[in-house]
Amino acid sequence: MFTPGTCNKQEMDLSRFIESIGIDSGIVKLYDIMMLYIIDLIKNIIVDNSKIFNNDIQSNFKTSIWEGYTQGDNKRTISQVLSSKSTLDSLSHVRRLRYICPCEILEGPDISVVKYLSSTWNDALFINGLFVTRTSKESVLRSLKAYKRKGEAFMFVSVYYSSDKKIHIQTTRSRYNRPLLICTNGSTPVYSNTTVDDIHKAGMLEMIDATEQMQCFIATTHDSICNQHTHVEIHPSFMFGLFASMTPYANFNQSSRIVFQSAMSKQAMPLTLHIMTSIVSDSKILTYAQKPKCTTIISNTIKEYNRVNVVIAVLSYFGYNQEDSLLFNKSSIGRGLFSSIKYEVVEIIENKFMNETLVYIPDGDFLHENDGIVLIGQQVKDGDTIAAKLVITEKKHTCWQLMFL
């Protein structure tokens, strides 16, 4: 949102920038009033329809199925729930150095479904999709690009000029952005022994989103730069996502195996460090996770490992078609090979149902107090009662229901 006083620093700097390039301050104030009115209108809609936002919209986000105006007009794949099979899976879900990884694709039925007034003042200026005024593209584009490349402000602001003479400035959140090195006269500055922050402060790095990229001419390697190129990739391998970058010797494997590895690695059991603060439903934790013998640069940067180093003996056994079978050493399993812990989350919602037929379950070993909640630190074994719900029906005799888990 572009609202001084309630927006972030980036949008407030943008407001002062618009006034500095000669746009009437009255137009900017009118734009601010419009945004405040829209925000208040949205707040009132949310309060008046709290049930819709609390129940229906949450259900739509979880199932990725959005109901249309007419029956049967449902839209799918509009939203996607954060995947949290493991820590690496969550990191891979929210990080794409080139927006979308070509190797991390779904298989099965979901494939290709889930995947960035005068001759000098005749260009319309739009901020976050709303018309502001008419101005000259040279002054806006040149000034805003200079601010972006200084690294002081507007780092994630997108500015581009469309073919229909419209200047679009985007400050909204949840836009894909990726870093690119800036090319000047067919070359890039030398940046050895420097950090990413130093490169950005020096004006050699720029964050580009999907819409702004349409007006960029990007070189894949530093050797292929010509005078027409505006940007260059930091490294060609950054086109891949997290799991594809963590695959060793990916350039010596066929693409189908890299796709299979990128999909299956998400299901590997990791050594999770946040298990004491948050529990993911049906999470599996590897007890003795190890650093692999063969790693990549990305693997050493992330430092999240979900594998165990094992010694394998390949036996042909005279060609008796033993392709997919494994013989394990019993002593290695006894010493903890592939040992893991499984966590399950049980959710119980208290509801009041009257005139309900209840079934009485025999007594069990209770681990909870009178409030029905199990004690913290209590040891649980098979057959123990974790939670209990008591329901009273409107009958002649009081009937109690016990819920055993």
C-alpha positions in Angstrom: 0.0 0.0 0.0 1.1 3.6 -0.7 -0.1 5.4 2.4 2.2 7.8 4.4 2.0 7.1 8.1 0.8 3.5 7.8 3.0 2.2 5.0 6.6 1.1 5.0 9.6 3.4 4.5 10.0 2.4 0.9 6.6 3.7 0.0 7.1 6.9 1.9 10.3 7.5 0.1 8.4 7.0 -3.2 5.9 9.6 -2.2 8.7 12.2 -1.7 10.3 11.1 -4.9 7.1 11.7 -6.9 7.0 15.3 -5.6 10.7 15.9 -6.3 10.3 15.1 -10.1 7.7 17.8 -10.5 4.4 16.1 -10.1 1.7 18.3 -8.4 1.6 17.6 -4.6 -2.2 18.0 -4.7 -2.4 14.9 -7.0 -0.2 13.0 -4.6 -2.4 14.0 -1.6 -5.5 13.0 -3.6 -3.9 9.6 -4.2 -3.1 9.2 -0.5 -6.8 10.0 0.4 -8.0 7.4 -2.1 -5.7 4.8 -0.7 -6.9 5.6 2.9 -10.5 5.3 1.7 -9.8 1.9 0.1 -8.1 0.6 3.2 -11.0 1.6 5.4 -13.5 0.1 3.0 -11.6 -3.2 3.0 -11.5 -3.2 6.8 -15.2 -2.7 7.0 -15.8 -5.5 4.5 -13.7 -7.8 6.6 -15.5 -6.9 9.9 -18.9 -7.3 8.3 -18.1 -10.6 6.8 -15.9 -12.1 9.5 -17.3 -15.6 9.0 -16.4 -15.6 5.4 -12.8 -14.5 6.1 -12.3 -16.8 9.1 -13.9 -19.9 7.7 -14.4 -19.8 3.9 -11.3 -18.1 2.8 -9.1 -20.1 5.1 -10.7 -23.3 3.7 -10.0 -22.0 0.1 -6.3 -21.4 0.9 -6.0 -24.9 2.4 -7.7 -26.7 -0.5 -6.6 -24.3 -3.3 -10.2 -24.5 -4.6 -12.0 -21.1 -4.9 -15.7 -21.0 -5.4 -17.1 -18.9 -8.2 -20.3 -16.9 -8.5 -22.2 -19.7 -10.1 -22.4 -23.3 -9.0 -19.7 -25.5 -10.5 -17.6 -22.5 -11.5 -14.7 -23.3 -9.2 -11.1 -22.1 -9.8 -8.2 -24.3 -8.8 -4.5 -23.7 -8.3 -5.0 -20.0 -7.5 -3.3 -20.3 -4.2 -0.7 -22.8 -2.9 -0.1 -23.7 0.8 3.4 -23.5 2.0 5.0 -27.0 1.8 6.6 -27.9 5.1 7.6 -31.6 4.8 11.1 -30.5 6.0 13.2 -27.4 6.6 14.7 -27.7 3.2 11.3 -28.1 1.6 10.1 -24.9 3.1 13.3 -23.1 2.0 12.9 -24.4 -1.5 9.2 -23.4 -1.6 9.9 -19.7 -0.9 13.2 -19.3 -2.7 13.7 -19.2 -6.5 16.8 -17.4 -7.7 15.3 -17.4 -11.2 11.6 -17.3 -10.1 10.8 -21.0 -11.0 13.2 -23.9 -11.0 13.1 -26.0 -14.2 13.8 -29.2 -12.3 11.5 -28.9 -9.3 8.2 -29.8 -11.0 5.3 -32.0 -9.9 4.6 -35.4 -11.2 1.4 -37.4 -11.5 -2.0 -35.7 -11.9 -0.6 -32.3 -10.7 2.0 -31.9 -13.5 1.9 -28.6 -15.3 -0.7 -27.3 -12.8 1.3 -25.9 -9.9 4.4 -23.6 -10.8 6.6 -13.7 -12.1 -1.0 16.2 -22.3 1.9 17.5 -24.5 4.6 15.8 -26.5 6.9 15.6 -23.5 4.3 14.9 -20.8 2.0 12.3 -22.5 2.9 9.2 -20.5 0.4 8.0 -17.9 1.9 7.1 -14.5 0.4 4.2 -12.6 1.4 3.2 -9.0 0.2 -0.2 -7.9 -2.3 -0.2 -10.7 -3.9 3.2 -9.9 -3.6 6.2 -12.2 -1.8 9.1 -10.6 -0.9 11.7 -13.3 0.7 12.2 -16.7 4.4 12.8 -16.8 7.5 12.3 -18.9 9.0 8.8 -18.9 12.6 10.0 -19.2 12.6 11.9 -15.8 10.8 9.1 -13.9 12.7 6.1 -15.3 16.1 7.7 -15.1 15.7 9.1 -11.5 14.0 5.9 -10.1 16.6 3.6 -11.7 19.4 5.7 -10.2 17.8 5.5 -6.7 17.4 1.7 -7.1 21.0 1.1 -8.1 22.4 3.2 -5.2 21.1 0.6 -2.8 19.7 3.2 -0.4 15.9 3.0 -1.2 13.5 1.4 -3.7 15.4 -1.9 -3.6 12.4 -3.9 -4.4 10.4 -1.3 -6.4 9.6 -2.3 -9.9 9.4 0.3 -12.7 8.9 -0.4 -16.3 7.5 1.3 -19.4 4.8 -0.5 -21.4 4.2 -0.4 -25.1 1.0 1.6 -24.7 2.9 4.6 -23.2 2.2 3.8 -19.5 4.7 3.9 -16.7 4.0 1.3 -14.1 5.5 1.4 -10.6 4.9 -1.6 -8.3 5.6 -1.5 -4.6 3.3 -4.4 -3.6 4.5 -7.3 -1.6 4.8 -11.0 -2.6 6.4 -10.3 -6.0 9.2 -12.5 -7.3 12.5 -10.6 -7.4 15.9 -11.9 -8.3 19.4 -10.3 -8.2 21.2 -9.4 -11.5 24.5 -7.8 -12.1 24.4 -4.5 -14.1 26.2 -4.3 -17.4 27.7 -1.0 -18.6 29.2 -0.7 -22.1 29.4 -4.4 -22.5 31.2 -5.2 -19.3 30.7 -5.6 -15.5 32.9 -4.2 -12.7 35.3 -6.5 -10.9 33.7 -7.7 -7.7 36.3 -10.2 -6.2 36.5 -10.6 -2.4 33.3 -8.6 -1.8 30.0 -9.5 -0.2 26.5 -9.2 -1.7 25.8 -6.1 0.4 29.0 -4.4 -0.8 28.1 -5.1 -4.4 24.6 -3.7 -4.0 25.8 -0.6 -2.2 28.3 0.0 -5.0 25.5 0.0 -7.6 26.5 -3.2 -9.4 23.5 -5.3 -8.3 19.8 -4.7 -9.1 16.7 -6.6 -8.0 14.5 -7.3 -11.0 11.0 -8.7 -10.9 9.1 -10.6 -13.7 7.5 -7.5 -15.3 10.6 -5.4 -15.3 12.6 -8.3 -16.7 10.6 -8.0 -20.0 12.6 -4.8 -20.8 16.0 -6.2 -19.9 18.5 -8.0 -22.1 20.1 -10.5 -19.8 23.3 -12.4 -20.6 23.7 -15.9 -19.2 27.5 -15.9 -18.8 30.1 -13.2 -18.3 31.9 -14.3 -21.5 28.8 -13.7 -23.7 28.2 -10.0 -22.7 27.9 -7.5 -25.6 27.1 -3.8 -25.8 23.3 -4.5 -26.0 23.1 -6.4 -22.7 21.7 -4.6 -19.7 22.3 -7.3 -17.1 24.1 -10.5 -16.6 23.4 -13.6 -14.4 25.5 -13.9 -11.2 26.2 -17.5 -12.2 24.4 -19.7 -14.7 23.7 -22.3 -12.0 21.4 -19.9 -10.3 18.7 -20.8 -12.7 18.0 -23.9 -10.5 16.2 -24.1 -7.2 17.4 -25.3 -3.9 17.2 -29.1 -4.3 18.6 -29.1 -7.9 21.5 -26.9 -6.7 22.2 -29.4 -3.8 22.5 -32.3 -6.2 26.2 -33.2 -6.8 27.4 -33.7 -10.3 24.1 -32.6 -11.8 25.9 -31.7 -15.1 26.9 -35.3 -15.5 23.3 -36.7 -15.1 20.4 -36.8 -17.5 17.6 -34.3 -16.9 15.0 -36.9 -15.9 17.2 -38.1 -12.9 17.7 -34.5 -11.8 13.9 -33.9 -11.9 13.3 -37.1 -9.9 16.0 -36.2 -7.3 14.5 -32.7 -6.9 11.1 -34.1 -6.2 12.1 -37.0 -3.9 14.5 -35.0 -1.8 11.6 -33.0 -0.3 10.4 -36.1 1.3 13.7 -37.0 3.0 13.7 -36.9 6.7 15.9 -34.0 8.0 17.5 -33.0 11.3 15.0 -30.3 12.3 16.3 -27.6 14.8 12.9 -25.9 15.5 11.1 -29.0 16.8 11.0 -27.6 20.3 9.3 -24.4 19.2 6.9 -25.6 16.5 5.6 -29.0 15.3 4.5 -29.7 11.8 1.7 -32.2 11.4 3.0 -35.7 10.8 6.7 -34.7 10.8 9.5 -37.2 10.7 12.9 -36.3 12.1 16.1 -38.1 11.3 17.9 -39.0 14.5 21.5 -39.2 13.2 21.6 -36.9 10.2 25.1 -36.6 8.6 26.9 -34.3 6.3 27.2 -36.0 2.9 30.7 -36.9 1.6 30.0 -35.1 -1.7 28.5 -31.6 -1.4 27.9 -28.5 -3.5 28.5 -24.8 -2.8 24.8 -24.4 -2.0 24.8 -27.3 0.3 27.6 -25.8 2.4 25.8 -22.5 2.4 22.4 -23.9 3.7 24.0 -26.4 6.1 20.8 -28.4 6.4 21.4 -32.1 5.8 18.8 -34.9 5.4 20.9 -37.9 4.6 23.0 -40.7 6.1 26.3 -41.9 4.7 26.2 -45.7 4.1 28.7 -48.2 2.7 27.2 -50.2 -0.2 28.6 -53.3 -1.8 27.3 -53.9 -5.3 27.0 -57.6 -6.1 26.0 -58.8 -9.5 25.4 -62.4 -8.3 25.9 -63.9 -11.7 23.2 -61.7 -13.3 20.1 -63.1 -11.5 18.1 -59.9 -12.1 18.8 -58.4 -8.6 18.3 -54.8 -9.6 16.1 -53.2 -7.0 16.7 -55.3 -3.9 18.8 -54.4 -0.9 20.4 -56.6 1.8 21.0 -54.7 5.1 23.5 -55.5 7.7 21.6 -56.3 10.9 24.3 -54.9 13.2 24.3 -51.5 11.4 20.5 -51.2 11.9 21.0 -52.1 15.6 23.5 -49.3 15.9 20.9 -46.7 14.7 21.1 -46.8 10.9 18.2 -44.7 9.4 16.8 -44.3 13.0 14.0 -41.7 13.0 11.3 -40.1 15.2 7.7 -39.4 14.0 5.6 -36.6 15.5 1.8 -36.5 15.1 -0.4 -33.6 15.8 -3.9 -34.3 17.2 -6.5 -31.5 17.0 -9.6 -31.6 19.1 -12.3 -28.9 18.7 -14.8 -28.4 21.5 -18.4 -28.3 20.1 -21.8 -28.5 21.7 -24.2 -31.0 20.1 -27.6 -31.7 21.8 -29.8 -34.8 21.5 -27.0 -37.0 20.3 -26.7 -40.7 20.7 -23.5 -41.5 22.6 -21.5 -44.7 22.9 -19.7 -45.3 26.2 -16.1 -46.5 25.9 -14.6 -48.5 28.8 -12.2 -46.9 31.2 -8.6 -46.3 30.4 -5.4 -44.9 32.0 -5.9 -41.2 32.2 -2.9 -38.8 32.0 -4.9 -35.6 32.2 -6.3 -33.4 35.0 -9.9 -32.4 35.5 -9.8 -29.9 32.6 -9.1 -32.8 30.2 -5.6 -31.6 29.1 -2.6 -33.9 29.5 0.2 -32.7 31.8 3.3 -31.3 30.3 6.2 -33.7 30.4 4.0 -36.8 31.0 5.2 -40.0 29.5 2.8 -41.6 27.1 2.5 -45.2 26.1 0.3 -47.2 23.8 -3.3 -47.3 25.1 -3.2 -44.2 27.3 -5.9 -41.5 27.1 -4.4 -38.3 25.8 -7.6 -36.2 25.7 -11.2 -36.6 26.9 -14.4 -34.9 25.9 -17.5 -35.0 28.2 -20.9 -34.4 26.6 -24.2 -34.2 28.5 -27.4 -35.1 26.6 -30.9 -34.0 27.4 -32.2 -37.4 28.6 -33.6 -38.7 31.8 -30.2 -39.9 32.9 -26.9 -38.1 32.4 -24.6 -39.9 29.9 -20.9 -39.2 29.7 -18.8 -39.7 26.6 -15.1 -40.4 26.9 -12.9 -39.9 23.9 -9.8 -42.1 23.8 -6.9 -41.4 21.4 
